[in-house]
Amino acid sequence: MIVINFIVAVWVRILMVLDGLLALPRLLWMILTTKGPKGKGFGGKVGAALGNPKGQRLIFTFLRAFIPNLSLKAQLVKAYQNTGTVIVGRMADVQEVIARNEDFEVVYEPKMRKITGGANFFLGMQDTALYVRDTSNMRLAMRRDDVATLVQPPAAKQAAAIVAGLPGRIDVPQDLTLQVPTSMVQDYFGIDVGSRQNLIDGATRMFWYLFIDLAGDPAVEAEALRYAAICREAIAGSIDARKGHLKDDVISRCLALQTSGTPGMDDVGIRDNMIGLLIGAIPTLSKASILALDQILDRPDVLAQAQAAARSGDEAAVGQILFEGLRFNPLNPVIYRRSALDTVIAANTLRACRIRKGQMVMAGNFSGMFDPTALESPNSFRAGRPWQDYILWGVGMHVCFGDYINRAVIPAMLTPLLARQNLRRAKGADGQINSGGTPFPQHWVLEYD
């Protein structure tokens, strides 16, 4: 058995090197054949190719084989202070970076404080007493068993009604994948800002500012903080409205904790926690759903499997197919942390990498999910992989707080649509994902019989 395992390990690494060698000419061909923005020349074609998940996979394929941990003096991230950049590509090393919370810190705190107007939110905290307090409180208010009673059934019912009410043509984000999470925020979280569009736009702009704007764009910050002020006031109003009129929602449960004297559950603490939950709910659920469905539509055999599962009402099977699709174009291709000290990752291996204090470490979860040393046949589309093969919403201490909600709501939203006959992209520009100048899909039209 030892000999067989050794031979398999060597063979996997040989194939990884061969794939890495082929990746560069494939990437060059992709760049040459990509239609870039007008007037941008070759640089525009390069940018377009690198913005495509297939192009990103080719880069990661090369790096995994030859430079699995790449340390640069260049400061690729401008929004946070740092001394350079490290790009990490192997699954084991990605997981190491994310697991070493004290050594590789989250950096969001300054922006979190601007969003709340004062305090940090637990996604921007290290492993402190405040982090434990706030996450524990919110786990009591946002219970895991709510998914089966208060989250998935309303999402499935609303999605089915939306699809049934449309005459064979749907703008997926506007009609479906933004609407269902917004209803969840209103009904389950208990947040009311008076306007569904303000909820959608506010969550989108704040998420963009906190997690995606690595360039430090002042215009992105200004819009995010404008919506933050609106949402703070509206959530405070929602809290006041619940007092004396408790319901079975997250804000009411927070108020029940407040009544019992639970630390951290004063009105401002509840408000700050709720604004954090709002930010993570609407745009991410919508985008993840669309990216996954887009991958499935590219694969007719997979689409047929997904539709068969949807028509039989098997949401679990639909989910397995969707999450495998999302592996091919995840919501975030890297998870970034900043090194708190001079250290080493992948110690005692040939790929060991020294990291300087202050360097921004880009842990390539997209790359890790295609690492042949960690996954079986990573380039094949295989629904039903072990969940540990996926890093779709982070792992460990800072995994998405609603990861179990994501796993239920995404298939609940898309099952009624997948059950339709002859599901297809609309012709022309309407059938292509349009982000409307944001990092999130705003329009994408599909048709069905």
Secondary structure as UniProt FT lines:
FT   HELIX           2..33
FT   TURN            38..39
FT   HELIX           41..50
FT   HELIX           53..66
FT   STRAND          69..72
FT   STRAND          85..88
FT   HELIX           91..99
FT   TURN            101..103
FT   STRAND          104..105
FT   HELIX           109..116
FT   HELIX           122..124
FT   HELIX           129..141
FT   HELIX           144..146
FT   HELIX           147..151
FT   HELIX           152..164
FT   STRAND          169..171
FT   HELIX           172..177
FT   HELIX           179..184
FT   HELIX           185..189
FT   HELIX           196..207
FT   HELIX           208..212
FT   HELIX           218..242
FT   TURN            243..244
FT   HELIX           250..259
FT   TURN            260..261
FT   TURN            263..264
FT   HELIX           267..297
FT   HELIX           300..311
FT   TURN            312..313
FT   HELIX           315..327
FT   STRAND          335..339
FT   STRAND          343..345
FT   TURN            347..348
FT   TURN            350..351
FT   STRAND          353..355
FT   TURN            357..358
FT   STRAND          360..363
FT   HELIX           365..368
FT   TURN            369..370
FT   TURN            372..374
FT   TURN            378..379
FT   TURN            383..384
FT   HELIX           387..389
FT   HELIX           396..398
FT   TURN            401..402
FT   HELIX           403..418
FT   TURN            421..422
FT   STRAND          424..425
FT   HELIX           428..431
FT   TURN            436..437
FT   STRAND          445..447
//
